[in-house]
């Protein structure tokens, strides 16, 4: 699970970093990911939060709406 969490977080960071908030497709993709994460189990959310912190991205979980 940790590998998947790390991969997802890195992909989201990449999408977010390359967009200037003007790219509707990037924004729609990040919103779709956030919507899917809303249905994650408590354990899955905790794994994502822990992994984001390990990647030194403490804001990621809140930005994705799982905190």
MIVEX-84063 format. One record per residue (C-alpha): residue in one letter; x negated, z, y negated. Coordinates in steps of 0.02 Angstrom, whole numbers, plus 50000, padded with zeros to 5 digits. Each point is the difference from the previous one (the first is absolute). Layout:
AXZY/...
//
This chain:
X500005000050000/X498585004049880/X499284982550015/X501694992249960/X500235011849853/X498284995949931/X500314981350021/X501705000849914/X499315010149854/X498524988449976/X501144984850004/X501175007649871/X498535004649889/X499354982150013/X501694992649955/X500195012049855/X498224997249936/X500124981150002/X501654999049910/X500275002449815/X501785006150026/X500514982449950/X500024993550177/X501785001950062/X499514996350181/X498705014050003/X501215012249921/X501384995150122/X498825002550147/X499475017349941/X501825004749974/X500444993950175/X498575010350074/X500585015349903/X501784997550062/X499404999350181/X498925015549975/X501535009649942/X500634999750179/X498365006450073/X500055016350097/X499345016049925/X498444998850110/X499704981949948/X500175004549816/X498805014550020/X498744988550084/X500154987549857/X499815013649869/X498485007350087/X499214982950021/X500294995349818/X499145016049947/X498544996350115/X499874982949917/X499955009249832/X501674993049946/X501045015349965/X501314990249901/X500404987450137/X501305010450092/X500965003549840/X499874981949943/X500714994550167/X501415012849989/X499575010650151/X499545015749907/
//
